[in-house]
Amino acid sequence: MKTRNLGTTGYVVSELGFGGWGLGGEQWRGVDDSQGRDALREAVDQGITFFDTALAYGNGHSERLIGEALRDDIRAGQVVVATKVPPRNEEWPGKASRPLADVFSARHIAASTEKSLKNLGVEALPLQQLHVWHDAWLTDPEWAASYDRIVRLKQEGKVLHWGISINDHAPETALRVLADPIFETGQVIYNIYDRSPERALFRLATTKPLGVIVRVPFDEGALTGQIRADTVFPPGDWRAEYFAGDRRAEAERRGRALGQLLDDQVQTLPELALRFCLSSPHVSTVIPGMRRAAHVRHNVAAAEKGPLTTGMLAKLAVHAWDKNWYPA
């Protein structure tokens, strides 16, 4: 597994990471904890060293599962685990109109950090991220106290590094906060369809430098070729809302168009999607959700083939798609 620097953190992590949302058990259905454990162990065996989770994923369930399955690897410093402070008002994305006290009060940041430490079974979080953000909060009177708590948690050794998980499809809402040296990483949606980080965030990553963690490389499944007009999701699976109405048919149509680009050098849509993300030198690691060991093996094999050619990247440019299907 190839590695890249994670900004100024000092961590050298696998360019393919592990996204832990699907291990939460509440919104993604169809896989149990035993399969999740197998996927985590397979990831370590395949050389993956970066694991991303959040307190909000299954009310800490994802954190606890990762902490249990990777206990020895975490304590030996062989893997880096990143987690997140959920917004106190449980609103995704973060809205500029909300007072910071309702989102990231100092007390809430501290309490969430303690819960994550307990769930993961560690004395220090390698990377703690604010799970949403909007730069409008920088002028909120509450920000001084919240920022002070962020600094204190780092001084106390409970959080080793801080980052921001940026609002869906909106990297422009976090450019100011990420200019602050205390925030060393930015987690952002970036894929064949959503090129928005290329406009300004990647330029910031060049000048800072910033550790860029790419999430949603498969557009919640639309870039895997597995979403079709007649796809039915398990009861309670959040994707039924994401792909509501005629969205599944649209995802299938666009997936078929991308499929026309496949050849002997790029053989599947998931491979195309992952290698697209890894083609950017600004990206530190890409964190697809991998709930089964087979997912891990397939994604590792794709990543090992390296960046796409300039010719293929040029062909993909016309497939950019400006949309936002997440619930408002």
C-alpha positions in Angstrom: 0.0 0.0 0.0 1.4 3.4 -1.0 1.5 6.1 1.6 1.2 9.9 1.7 1.8 12.6 4.3 -1.3 13.8 6.2 -0.6 17.5 6.1 1.6 18.7 9.0 0.4 16.0 11.5 3.6 14.0 11.0 1.5 10.9 10.1 2.4 9.0 7.0 -0.8 7.1 6.2 -2.0 4.7 3.5 -3.4 6.5 0.5 -6.4 4.2 0.7 -8.1 4.6 4.1 -11.2 3.0 5.7 -14.4 4.9 6.1 -16.3 3.8 9.2 -19.8 5.3 8.8 -21.2 2.0 7.5 -20.1 0.2 10.7 -22.5 2.3 12.8 -25.3 -0.1 12.1 -28.2 2.5 12.0 -28.3 4.1 8.6 -26.5 1.5 6.5 -28.2 -1.8 6.6 -27.5 -5.3 5.4 -24.2 -6.0 7.2 -23.6 -7.2 10.7 -20.8 -6.5 13.2 -18.9 -9.8 12.5 -18.6 -8.8 8.8 -17.5 -5.3 9.9 -14.8 -6.9 12.1 -13.6 -9.0 9.3 -13.4 -6.0 7.0 -11.3 -4.1 9.6 -8.9 -7.0 10.1 -8.6 -7.4 6.3 -7.8 -3.7 6.0 -4.9 -4.0 8.4 -3.7 -7.1 6.7 -3.8 -5.3 3.4 -1.7 -2.4 4.7 -4.4 0.2 5.4 -3.3 2.4 8.3 -5.9 5.2 8.3 -9.4 4.6 9.8 -12.0 7.3 10.0 -15.1 7.2 12.2 -17.3 9.5 14.2 -19.2 9.6 17.5 -22.4 10.1 15.5 -22.0 6.8 13.6 -24.5 4.6 15.5 -24.2 6.7 18.6 -20.6 5.6 19.1 -21.1 2.0 17.8 -18.6 2.5 14.9 -16.0 3.8 17.3 -16.5 0.9 19.7 -16.2 -1.7 17.0 -13.1 -0.1 15.6 -11.6 0.3 19.1 -12.3 -3.4 19.8 -11.2 -4.8 16.5 -8.0 -2.7 16.2 -7.1 -2.4 19.9 -3.6 -3.9 19.6 -2.8 -2.0 16.3 -3.9 1.3 17.8 -1.9 0.8 21.0 1.2 -0.1 19.0 0.9 3.0 16.9 0.5 1.0 13.7 -2.7 2.7 12.6 -4.1 6.2 12.8 -7.8 6.6 13.9 -9.7 9.8 13.2 -13.0 10.6 14.7 -15.4 13.6 14.9 -17.3 15.8 17.3 -21.0 15.8 16.2 -22.9 19.0 16.0 -24.8 19.5 19.3 -28.0 20.2 17.4 -27.5 17.1 15.2 -27.9 19.1 12.0 -26.0 18.1 8.9 -24.9 20.2 7.1 -24.0 23.0 9.5 -26.0 26.2 8.9 -24.6 29.7 9.1 -27.7 30.9 10.8 -27.3 28.7 13.8 -25.5 30.1 16.9 -22.3 28.3 17.6 -23.5 27.5 21.2 -26.1 25.1 19.5 -23.4 23.4 17.5 -20.0 23.4 19.1 -20.0 24.9 22.5 -16.8 24.4 24.5 -18.6 22.0 26.9 -20.0 19.9 24.1 -16.6 19.7 22.4 -15.0 18.5 25.6 -17.8 16.0 26.5 -17.8 14.5 23.0 -14.0 14.1 23.1 -14.3 12.2 26.4 -17.0 9.9 24.9 -14.8 9.1 21.9 -11.8 8.4 24.1 -13.8 5.9 26.1 -15.4 4.3 23.0 -12.1 3.8 21.3 -10.3 2.7 24.5 -7.5 5.2 24.1 -5.9 8.0 26.1 -5.4 10.3 23.2 -7.2 10.8 19.9 -4.8 10.9 17.0 -7.1 13.1 15.0 -10.3 14.8 16.2 -12.5 16.6 13.6 -15.4 19.0 13.9 -18.1 17.0 12.0 -19.6 20.0 10.3 -18.5 23.6 9.8 -19.4 27.0 8.4 -17.0 29.9 8.4 -19.8 32.2 9.6 -19.2 30.8 13.1 -15.7 32.4 13.3 -17.4 35.7 14.2 -19.8 34.1 16.8 -19.0 35.3 20.3 -18.9 31.7 21.5 -16.0 30.8 19.2 -13.3 32.2 21.5 -14.3 29.8 24.3 -14.7 26.9 21.9 -11.4 27.6 20.3 -9.7 27.8 23.7 -11.1 24.4 24.6 -9.8 22.9 21.4 -6.3 24.3 22.2 -6.6 23.0 25.8 -7.5 19.5 24.7 -4.4 19.4 22.6 -2.2 20.8 25.4 -3.7 18.2 27.7 -2.7 15.4 25.3 -6.3 14.2 24.8 -6.3 15.3 21.1 -3.1 15.1 19.2 -4.3 16.8 16.1 -7.4 18.7 15.0 -9.3 18.9 11.6 -12.5 19.9 10.0 -15.0 17.7 8.2 -16.4 20.1 5.7 -20.1 20.5 4.8 -21.4 18.3 2.0 -20.5 19.7 -1.5 -19.4 23.0 0.1 -15.6 23.3 0.6 -15.9 27.1 0.3 -17.5 27.2 3.7 -14.3 26.1 5.5 -11.5 27.9 3.8 -11.0 30.5 6.5 -11.0 28.1 9.4 -8.6 25.8 7.7 -6.1 28.6 7.3 -5.6 28.4 11.1 -2.6 26.3 11.9 -4.4 24.3 14.6 -6.6 22.6 12.0 -4.2 20.4 10.1 -6.7 18.4 8.0 -9.8 18.9 6.0 -12.2 16.1 5.1 -14.2 16.8 1.9 -16.4 15.2 -0.7 -14.4 14.7 -3.9 -15.2 12.4 -6.8 -15.7 12.2 -10.5 -19.0 14.1 -10.2 -18.1 16.6 -7.5 -15.0 18.6 -8.5 -15.6 21.5 -6.1 -12.4 21.1 -4.0 -10.4 21.8 -7.1 -11.6 25.5 -7.1 -10.0 26.7 -3.9 -9.4 24.0 -1.3 -6.6 22.3 -3.2 -4.9 25.7 -3.7 -5.0 26.1 0.1 -3.6 22.6 0.5 -0.7 23.7 -1.6 0.1 26.8 0.4 -0.5 25.5 4.0 0.0 22.5 3.5 -3.2 20.7 4.5 -4.0 17.0 4.9 -6.9 16.4 2.6 -9.1 13.4 3.5 -11.4 12.5 0.6 -14.8 11.0 1.5 -17.6 9.7 -0.7 -15.4 8.6 -3.6 -18.2 6.4 -4.9 -21.0 9.0 -4.4 -22.8 6.8 -1.9 -22.8 4.0 -4.5 -23.7 5.9 -7.7 -20.1 5.5 -8.9 -20.0 1.7 -8.4 -22.4 0.8 -11.1 -24.5 -1.0 -8.6 -27.4 1.5 -8.4 -30.0 0.9 -11.0 -33.5 2.2 -11.6 -35.0 -0.9 -9.9 -32.6 -1.0 -6.9 -34.4 -1.7 -3.6 -32.6 -0.9 -0.3 -33.0 -2.8 3.0 -35.7 -1.3 5.3 -34.3 1.6 7.2 -31.4 2.2 4.9 -30.8 5.9 4.5 -29.9 5.5 0.8 -33.6 5.0 0.0 -33.9 8.7 0.6 -30.6 9.7 -1.1 -31.7 7.8 -4.2 -35.4 8.8 -4.0 -37.7 9.3 -7.0 -36.0 9.2 -10.4 -32.5 9.6 -8.9 -31.7 5.9 -9.2 -32.5 5.9 -12.9 -30.3 9.0 -13.4 -27.4 7.4 -11.4 -27.8 4.3 -13.7 -27.7 6.4 -16.8 -24.6 8.3 -15.8 -22.9 5.2 -14.6 -23.5 3.5 -18.0 -22.0 6.6 -19.7 -18.9 6.3 -17.6 -18.8 2.5 -18.2 -18.1 3.3 -21.9 -14.7 4.6 -20.9 -13.5 1.3 -19.3 -10.8 -0.6 -21.1 -8.0 -3.0 -20.3 -6.3 -0.4 -18.2 -9.3 0.5 -16.1 -11.7 -2.3 -15.8 -14.4 -1.4 -13.3 -16.3 1.8 -12.2 -15.1 1.5 -8.6 -11.6 1.3 -9.8 -12.1 4.3 -12.1 -13.6 6.3 -9.1 -10.9 5.5 -6.7 -8.0 6.1 -9.1 -9.6 9.4 -10.1 -9.3 10.6 -6.5 -5.8 9.3 -6.1 -4.7 11.0 -9.2 -4.7 14.4 -7.4 -1.4 15.1 -5.6 -3.3 17.2 -3.1 -5.2 14.2 -1.7 -3.6 12.6 1.4 -6.0 9.6 1.7 -9.3 8.4 0.3 -11.8 6.7 2.7 -14.4 4.6 1.0 -16.8 2.8 3.2 -15.9 -0.9 3.3 -18.3 -3.1 5.2 -17.1 -6.4 3.9 -13.6 -8.0 3.6 -14.2 -8.4 -0.2 -14.7 -4.6 -0.5 -11.3 -4.1 1.1 -9.5 -6.5 -1.3 -11.2 -5.0 -4.4 -10.4 -1.4 -3.4 -6.8 -2.2 -2.4 -6.3 -3.8 -5.8 -7.7 -0.7 -7.5 -5.5 1.7 -5.5 -2.4 -0.3 -6.3 -2.8 0.4 -10.0 -2.1 4.1 -9.3 -3.3 7.3 -10.8 -5.2 7.5 -14.1 -3.5 8.7 -17.3 -3.9 12.3 -18.4 -5.9 11.0 -21.3 -8.5 9.3 -19.1 -8.6 12.3 -16.7 -9.4 14.5 -19.7 -12.3 12.2 -20.7 -13.7 12.4 -17.2 -13.9 16.2 -17.2 -17.2 16.2 -19.0 -18.8 13.9 -16.4 -18.7 16.5 -13.6 -22.2 16.8 -12.1 -23.4 19.7 -9.9 -25.9 18.2 -7.6 -26.8 17.8 -3.9 -29.0 14.9 -2.9 -28.4 15.0 0.8 -31.4 15.9 3.0 -31.5 19.6 3.7 
